[in-house]
Amino acid sequence: MGMPMEGNEIIWGSFLSACRVYNNVELGEVAARRLLELDPRDPWGRVMLSNIYAEEAKYDRSMGLRKEIKEKGLKKSPGCSLIEVNGSVHGFLVEDNSHPCYNEINYMLEKIEKLMN
């Protein structure tokens, strides 16, 4: 049974993420190939497939994709998270400490981490 609609970047990206979670190289290659067909300039599919390869000790394939990303001059966007607190949306980028409450947030995260360990 097929999908009732044509897969887009969101669907194939979600499928690729699931392939990484379940270490399914074969289906991950299919999903990454479809992502590349939809948007060849987006490095995300290559990065995810490279990570899948690395987790399965297929280092030659992983490094080949990383090399391809570099040679093509592709840049991955930094990770971003959003949270809504009291009706106000706050955005956070990876390695960004410009949020006005950065110190308080970091302190609280450290406290939570200590409680979890």
C-alpha positions in Angstrom: 0.0 0.0 0.0 1.4 3.4 -1.0 1.0 6.8 0.5 -2.2 8.7 -0.5 0.0 11.7 -1.4 3.4 12.3 -2.9 6.2 12.5 -0.3 7.7 15.9 0.3 10.8 17.0 2.3 9.0 16.8 5.6 7.8 13.3 5.0 11.1 12.0 3.7 13.1 13.8 6.4 10.9 12.3 9.1 11.4 8.9 7.5 15.2 9.4 7.4 15.2 10.4 11.1 13.3 7.2 11.9 15.9 5.2 9.9 18.6 6.7 12.1 16.7 5.9 15.3 16.2 2.2 14.2 19.7 1.9 12.4 18.1 1.0 9.1 20.8 1.8 6.5 19.0 0.4 3.5 15.8 2.5 4.0 17.9 5.5 5.1 19.6 5.4 1.7 16.2 5.4 0.0 15.0 8.4 2.1 18.2 10.3 1.6 18.1 9.7 -2.2 14.5 11.1 -2.3 15.5 14.1 -0.2 18.4 14.8 -2.6 16.0 14.6 -5.6 13.7 17.1 -3.9 16.4 19.6 -2.9 20.0 18.8 -3.9 21.4 21.9 -2.2 20.1 20.9 1.3 22.9 19.1 3.1 20.7 17.7 5.9 19.9 14.4 4.2 23.6 13.8 3.5 24.5 14.7 7.1 21.8 12.3 8.5 22.9 9.4 6.2 26.5 10.1 7.1 25.6 9.7 10.7 23.7 6.5 10.0 26.8 5.1 8.2 29.1 6.1 11.1 26.8 4.4 13.6 27.1 1.2 11.6 30.9 1.6 11.3 30.7 2.3 7.5 33.2 5.0 7.9 34.3 5.2 4.2 30.7 6.0 3.2 30.3 8.4 6.1 33.4 10.3 5.2 32.5 10.2 1.5 29.3 12.1 2.2 31.1 14.6 4.5 33.6 15.2 1.7 30.8 15.7 -0.8 29.2 18.3 1.5 32.4 20.2 1.8 33.3 20.0 -1.9 29.9 21.3 -2.9 30.1 24.1 -0.4 26.9 23.1 1.3 26.2 24.5 4.8 24.0 23.0 7.4 21.7 25.4 9.3 22.3 25.4 13.0 19.8 23.5 15.2 16.9 25.6 16.5 14.4 25.1 19.3 11.4 27.1 20.2 9.4 27.3 23.4 6.4 29.3 24.5 6.3 30.6 28.0 3.4 32.8 29.2 2.4 33.6 25.7 5.9 34.6 24.6 7.9 32.5 22.1 11.6 32.1 22.7 14.0 30.8 20.1 17.3 29.1 20.8 20.1 28.2 18.3 22.9 25.8 18.9 25.8 27.4 20.7 24.0 30.7 20.9 24.1 32.5 24.3 22.5 35.8 23.3 19.1 35.1 25.0 18.6 37.7 27.8 18.0 34.9 30.3 20.8 32.7 29.1 22.6 32.5 32.5 19.4 31.6 34.4 18.4 29.1 31.8 21.9 27.5 31.8 21.9 27.4 35.6 18.5 25.6 35.7 19.6 23.1 33.0 22.7 22.3 35.1 20.5 21.7 38.2 18.2 19.4 36.2 21.2 17.5 34.8 22.6 17.0 38.3 19.2 15.7 39.5 19.1 13.2 36.6 22.5 11.8 37.3 
